[in-house]
Amino acid sequence: MPINVLMPALSPTMEKGNLAKWLKKEGDAVKSGDVLAEIETDKATMEVEAIDEGVLAKIVVPEGTADVPVNDLIAIIAGEGEDVSAAAAGGGSAPKAEAKPAPEAPKSDAGQNTTAGDGHMSYARVNEAPDAAKPSAGGAPAPASSGGRVFASPLARRIAKQEGVDLAAVQGSGPHGRIIARDVQDAKASGATKAAPAPQAAAEAPKAAAPAPKAAPAGGAPAGLSLEQVKGFFQKDAYEEVPLDGMRKTIAKRLTEAMQVAPHFYLTVDCELDALMKLRETLNASSGKDKDGKPLFRLSVNDFVIKAMGLALTRVPAANAVWAEDRILRFKHAEVGVAVAIDGGLFTPVIRRADEKTLSTISNEMKDFAARARAKKLKPEEYQGGVTSVSNLGMFGIKQFTAVINPPQSSILAVGAGEKRVVVKDGQPTVAQVMTATLSCDHRVLDGALGAELVAAFKGLIENPMGMLV
């Protein structure tokens, strides 16, 4: 039977992707493990691998097509011994994506693909005839399995493996009854993984799981000016149009939603750095050398900030949490994201268990993250999640600023430059090196007093840095 290759979900939030390049052409033999195509997400270029053998019978979505929805048909593979022409004509019950040119945007070369481990996405084999794959008149989705094979998205399979969920016991709500990530998460939450729900219940599942419509802007005002309205303010020769790439679109969408949905409030504190700078100098001087004569580590002020934020979260456990619609998720260890600027946007790789890691480990991990972020080689699992983030603009001479919380996180720390200031100690003016930090808090998770407690814990660690070494 023809094998349908579908647009994979490369991250939990991915809805569309750009089909950047086909690495196989129609008529080419395909074997398991071959890379079929390159897919551009908002953050990286990733590869789609074949999991079955056959011949690439038909390319449905040409390379260069933008905004292809997840689970849309992109190609058809003829199985072993199958007539290629018949497979190309008879396969493809999934909807075909409308081809439209991708916007001109900086393209990464093949060396920038994220190809490790779970970054390789697979596709689902469709064993039913096209008519049989359609939902019944009653609206119930088609079964998620046939002939012992379970039809599930790559992301759903990965989540099921991590959570120990039996896919055979999960009812799919995706196209043609395919199991998607939400189905696995719902099954895990309900514990109902031993038997599939009755057909009638399954028919209602997609409807129940559909997200509520977004509220209109306050007062019914439009979301913003149209393109033509904006252009109308300026002379035509006064500007050039720069199409948005996937990263910039995602940044605009997610941070706009964050400001509209998460009620932000801000807490600012000044931290003296004199003790930290002395300790940093001592530790850097004590670093050993590797075989090439390079220091084993070189600590920055930002490394201390990350460590202090991680420890502060564990010392104020109620703040080490994120909002999850009808509940709060409270974490056992601190996960601290760190903003890394790149051309056209930024990545926020996450330091896992920042409360447990040494300063030298954090420093080396951040150097690796920053280098791979600028080359767009980070894996999705390396920049997703986190409870809080650190955004440091001190190297640009910025004294103080506020930052927008990056969902699903509940806070973000904006760090300014350390500078000499006159402060009062024991009633006398003196000069100290001072850094201003502002914590943006999601009021749904952190109340004012809780946010202040977190900031106080952070300030205490920065001003008494020996506490980070024990």
N, C-alpha and C positions, 0 to 999 in steps of 0.2 A: 504493500500500500504506500502511496505517496507520504512523504514526511514533511510536515509544515514547519518552517523555521519562523519563529515569532520574535518580535522585538522584545528583548529581555528587560526585566526590571533590575537595574544595576544598583539601586539603593532603595531604602524603604520609602523615600519621598519622591522618587522618580515617576513622572507621569508621561513624559515624552523624551525623545532623544533624536539626535541627528545621525543619519547613516552616512558617515564620513567617507568610507572607502570599502569596496569589495576586493578581497584578496583572492577570490576564486571567480572564474567566469563560467557562464553557461556551458555545459558539456564537460567540465572538469570533473575528474574522479575525486571523491571525498572519502576520507577515512577518519575514524575516531581520533580526536586530538588536533585535527587540522584547524587552523584559524580561517574562518569564513569571511569575517568582516570586522571593521573598526567602527565603534559606536562612540559618539561624542556626548558626554553628559555635561551638566553644568560645571563640573569640577575637573574632569579628566577624560582622556580617550582610552577606551577599554576594548577588549577583543571578545568576539563571539566564537566559541569553539564548537566543532561538530562532535556529537556523541554517537553517531551511527555512520555506517558506511553506505556509499551509493554514488550517484552522479547528480551534480547540481543541474536540475532540469530547467529551472526558471528563476530568474531574478525579478521579483515583483516590485520592489522599491529600489530605484536606481541610486547609486552613490551621489552624495551631495544633497539628498532630500532632508529637509529640516522638519522638526516637530512631528516625528512619527510616534503615535501613541503606543504605550506599552501593550503587548499582546496582539498588536496588528501583524498580519502576515507580511513577511519581507522576502521570502524565497521558498522554493519547493525542491525537495531532493527526491529523486527516484531511488527506491530501494534496490537491493541486489537482485539482478535478474529481471528487473522491471523495465518496460519500454519507456524510454525517456520522454518521447513525444506524448504518450498517453498520460504519463504522470504530470507533465506540464499542463495538459489540458484538463485533467480530471481532479487534480489536487486543489487545495486552497479554499476551504470553507470560511476561513477567517477574513474579515474585511480588509480591503486594500487601502493603504494609506494614500492620501492625496499627495502627489509629488509636487513640491514647490522648492525653488532654489534656497539653499541655506544662505544666511547673511554672510557677507564678507567679514571674516574675523580671523585673528591670528590662529594658524593651524600648527598643531604639534606634530613633530615627525614620529616615525615609527618607534624611535628609541624612547619616547615619552609615554608609551602605553603602560597602563597598569595591568600586569599580566600574571601576578602571583596568586596562587591559591584560589580563594573564593572569587577573585576578580573574573575568572573565566565563567561565562554563563552558557547554559545549555538551552536546548529547545525541546518541544514536546512532539512526540509522534502521534498522529491522528489516525486511529484505526477504523473509525466509522465512515460511512459514505457521507457526502455533504449534507443530504437531507436529514440523515439520522442525527447529525451533530447539532441541529437546530433545537431550541427549547420547544417543549410541547405547547399545545394551545392553552393549557392551564397555567403556563408561566413557570413551571418547575425547571430548574437547570438540568442539563443532561448529566448522567453519572460521571463522577470524576475518575472512574477506572473502567477498563474494558479488557477482558481477556487476561486479567492478572496485572495489567500495567496501570499505574496511577498517573493521571495527567495533572501536573502541578508546575507552577512557575519555579525558576531556579531559586528565587528568593524564598519562596515558601518551603522548598526542600531544605535550604540551609537553616531556616528558623526551626523547622520540624526536627532536624538533626540535633541542633543545639538544645532544644527544649525537651527532647525525648518524646515527641508526639508521633503517633502512628498515622501516616498519611492515608492508609487504607480505611481508617475509621473517620476521616474528615470529609464532610460534604462540601464540594466546591461551589462558589458563587460567581466565578469568573466566566469568561466566554466559553460556551459549550461545556459548562460544568467543571471547568479547570479550577484547581485549588490555587488560591492566591494567598499572599502573606496574611491578610486580615482573617481568612478562614482558620489558619493555623493558630493565630493569636487568640481568636475567639474560642477555639477548641481547648487551648491551654488554660484560658481563664475560667471556662465552665467545667473543665475536667471531663467533658463528654467526648472522650476519644475512643471509647470501646465499641460504639455502634453508631452508624450514620443516622441522622435524624430522618423521620418519616418524610415522604415526598411533599406532603402539604406544608410541613414545617420548613422544609428546605426551600419551598417556593417563596415563603415569606422572609427568609433570611436576608437576601440581598436588600429587600426593601427596608428591613429593620436596621441593617448595617449602614444604610446610606447616610452620609453626613448631612447635618442640618444646613439649610441655606444660610449663606452669610448675611448678616444684618447690613442694611443699607447705611450709608454714612449719615451722621447726625443731621437732622433737618432735611433729609432727602436731597442734599447737595450732591452734584456730580463728583465722581472720584477725582477728576482732574481735567485739564484742558486737552482738547484733541490735538493731533499733530498739526492739522491745518490752522487751528487757532493759535498754537505756539508760533508757527512760522509767520503768522500774520503780524506779529510784533516786530519783526526784523526785516531788513532788506535782504533780498535773495543772495546777493554776493557777499554778505557779511558773515557767513558761516559755511561749514561743510557738514554733511550728515555722516555720522558714524554709526553703522548698524550695531545693535546689541548682540554680543555673543551669549552663549548659554550661562556662563558664570555671572555676568552682569545682570541678566534677566532674573536669575535666582536670588542674587543679593537684593535687588530692588523689591522683588515679591516678598521674600521672607522677612526682611527688616521693616517693610511697610506694614505687614501683618503684625509683626511684633509690637510696633508702636501703637497699632490700633487695638490689639487684643490684650497685651500684657500691660497692666497699669504700672508704669515706671515711677519710682521715686529715687532720690539721689542723696548719698551721704558722703561728705568730704572730710578728709583728715590730713593733717600734716605729720610726717614721720621724719624724725632725725636719723641721719645715715652715718654719723661719725663712727659709731661702734661697728656697724656693718662694713664700712669701707676698710677699717683696720683689719677685721677678721678676713675679709676677702683677700687683702694683700698678703696676709700670713698664709692662708690656704693655697693661694696660687704659687707662692714661693716654695711651698713644700711639695708641689706636684712632682712626681717622678717623670722619667723620660721613657718613651717607647724605643723600639729598636732603631728607629730612624732619627732619634734624638729630639723628637717633638714632645712637648708636655702632654701628660696623660689627660689633663683637663685644664681648662681656663675658665674660671667662674666669672659670670657677669652679674650685675645687680639684678637683672631680670630673673636669673636662676634663683636668687634668694627670694624674690617676689613670688615666684611660682611655688616654691617650697613653703613659704610663709602662708600663702593662700590655702595650700593643701592642708597644712596643720591646723589653720584657723577653722576650716570646715569641720574637721573631726573634733575639735574642742567645742564647737557649737553645733552639735549634730542636727538640731532642728533646721539649721540653715543649709545642711548638705542634702538638699532635696529639690525636686522639680515638680511642676504642675502636670497632671495627667487627667484632664477633664473632670471626672467625678471623684478624684482622689489625689493624694500627694505621694510621690515615690521618694522614700528616704534611703540614702545609700550608706553602706558600711565603710567605704573608702572614698577618698577624694579623687575626682577626675577633673583636671584643670586644663581647659583649652588655652592656647596661646595664639593670638592673631599674628599671621605672617603675611606681609604685603608682597604681592607679585604684580607683574604688569597686568593692568585691567581688572584687578580685584584682590581678593585675599583668601587664604586658607586659614583654618583654625585647628591644627592638629592637637590632639588631646593627650596629655601626660596622664596615663592611668596610674592609680595608687600613688599619687604625688606625695601623700602623707608618709609613705613608707620608704620612698626612694631617697638615696643620698644626693647631696648637692652636685657631686661630680657626675652621677648617673643622669640626673635631670639635665645638666649642662650638655653632656655628650648626646643625649637623646634629642634635645632641642636643635643642636647643630645638624644632626642627621635629618630631622623633620624639615628644617628650614631649607636645606639644600634640595631635598626631594620635592618640597612644595614649589620652589621656584622652577623646577624642571617638570612640574605636573606629574610626578611619579608616585604621589601618595595613594595608598589604597583607601577606599571609602571608609572602612572600619577604623582608619587612623585619624579621620577628621570628623566623624559623626559621634553624637552623644555629648557627654560631659555635663557637669553640674554648673560650672562657672567658667569664665574666661578671663584672661589678662590681655589688655591692649595697652602697649607701652609706646608712647610718642616722645619720650624723654630725649631720644637721640636727635630729634628734630628741634629741640629747644622749646617744646610746648610745656608751659608751666602747669596748666590745668585744663581738663576737658571732660565731657561726659560721653559715654558710649551706649549704643543700642544693644539690648540683650539679644543673644542669638538663640532662637528656639531650638530645642526644648529646654535650654538652660534657664536658670532662675535668677542669675546675676551676672554682672561683668564688671571687672575692676579696670578703671582708666588710670594709667600711671603717667605722671608728668616727670619733668627733668629734675634731677637733684641739683641744687644750687645753694650758694652761700647766702644765708639770711641772718639778720639780727634777731635773736630770741632772748627772752628774759629767763634767767636761771637764778634762783635764790635772791630774787629782787634786783638783780644786776643784768644789764644788757651784755650779751656775748654773741659771738658769731658761730653758727653751726651750719652744717650741710643738711638741707631739708628737702624732702620730696613730698609733693601733694598727690594724693590718690583719691579718686571718687568712685564709690561703689553704686552702680545702677542696680536696683532691686525690683523684682516682680512682686507686687504687693499681694498677689494671690498666695504666695508662698512665704514671703518674709514680711512681717509687720515692722514698723519703725524700730521698736525696741530690739527685736531679733536682729535686724540689719545692723543696728548700732553695736550690738554685742559681737557680731562677726567682725566689724571694722575694728573694734577695740582689740580683739584677739590678734588680728593681722598687725596692727600698729605695735602691740607688745612684742611680737616676734621680730619685726623689723628693727626695733630699737634695742632689743636684747637678743641678738642673733645666735648667741651660744646655745639658746634653747632649741635651735634647729639641728644641732649636732648630737643631741642626746635622745 
